[in-house]
């Protein structure tokens, strides 16, 4: 497995990490507003974050670490979505 170059990092990986950071920030900010009666909005954040990550997905690189790191981004989105679902399960 090879490390990806600087050009691929700037083109694919850093924007994907930015999407991840923005989605975490939006989850946090919306929970501060106490909108537990509109929990469906929290579910939609995960959908839009996943769609945004798909834009920065490069399917042509198969022998480097990019695919592993890209999958981690999806896993983090699913993880935070699961935490939100569990938090608002009874509401």
C-alpha positions as CSV (number, residue, x, y, z in Angstrom):
1,X,0.0,0.0,0.0
2,X,1.4,3.4,-1.0
3,X,0.9,6.8,0.5
4,X,-0.9,9.1,-1.9
5,X,0.8,12.1,-3.4
6,X,0.3,15.8,-2.4
7,X,-1.8,16.5,-5.5
8,X,-4.2,13.7,-4.8
9,X,-4.4,14.8,-1.1
10,X,-5.3,18.3,-2.0
11,X,-7.8,17.2,-4.6
12,X,-9.6,14.4,-2.9
13,X,-8.7,13.9,0.8
14,X,-8.6,17.4,2.3
15,X,-12.1,18.4,0.9
16,X,-13.5,15.1,2.2
17,X,-12.1,15.8,5.7
18,X,-13.6,19.3,5.4
19,X,-17.0,17.7,4.7
20,X,-16.5,15.5,7.7
21,X,-15.6,18.5,9.9
22,X,-18.6,20.6,8.7
23,X,-21.0,17.7,9.3
24,X,-19.7,17.2,12.9
25,X,-20.0,21.0,13.5
26,X,-23.6,21.1,12.1
27,X,-24.6,18.1,14.3
28,X,-23.1,19.9,17.4
29,X,-24.7,23.3,16.5
30,X,-28.1,21.9,15.9
31,X,-28.1,20.0,19.1
32,X,-27.3,23.3,21.0
33,X,-30.5,24.7,19.6
34,X,-32.5,22.0,21.3
35,X,-34.6,20.9,18.3
36,X,-35.4,17.4,19.7
37,X,-38.9,17.7,18.3
38,X,-37.5,17.9,14.8
39,X,-35.1,15.0,14.9
40,X,-35.7,14.2,11.2
41,X,-33.4,17.2,10.3
42,X,-30.6,15.5,12.2
43,X,-31.1,12.4,10.1
44,X,-30.9,14.4,6.9
45,X,-27.5,15.8,7.8
46,X,-26.1,12.3,7.6
47,X,-27.6,11.8,4.1
48,X,-26.3,15.1,2.8
49,X,-22.8,14.5,4.3
50,X,-22.6,11.1,2.6
51,X,-23.6,12.6,-0.7
52,X,-21.0,15.2,-0.3
53,X,-18.3,12.6,0.5
54,X,-19.3,10.8,-2.7
55,X,-18.3,13.9,-4.7
56,X,-14.7,13.5,-3.4
57,X,-14.5,9.8,-4.0
58,X,-11.8,8.7,-6.5
59,X,-12.4,5.2,-7.8
60,X,-9.3,5.0,-9.9
61,X,-6.8,4.6,-7.1
62,X,-6.6,1.0,-6.0
63,X,-3.1,0.5,-4.6
64,X,-2.7,3.2,-2.1
65,X,-4.1,4.2,1.3
66,X,-6.7,6.6,-0.1
67,X,-9.5,4.0,-0.2
68,X,-9.0,3.1,3.5
69,X,-9.0,6.7,4.6
70,X,-12.0,7.5,2.5
71,X,-13.9,4.6,4.1
72,X,-13.0,5.9,7.5
73,X,-14.8,9.2,6.6
74,X,-18.0,7.3,5.8
75,X,-17.6,5.3,9.0
76,X,-17.3,8.5,11.1
77,X,-20.5,9.8,9.5
78,X,-22.4,6.6,10.2
79,X,-21.0,6.6,13.8
80,X,-22.2,10.1,14.6
81,X,-25.6,9.3,12.9
82,X,-25.9,6.3,15.2
83,X,-25.1,8.4,18.3
84,X,-27.8,10.9,17.3
85,X,-30.3,8.2,16.6
86,X,-29.6,6.6,20.0
87,X,-29.8,10.0,21.8
88,X,-33.2,10.9,20.3
89,X,-34.6,7.3,20.3
90,X,-37.2,7.9,23.0
91,X,-38.3,11.4,21.9
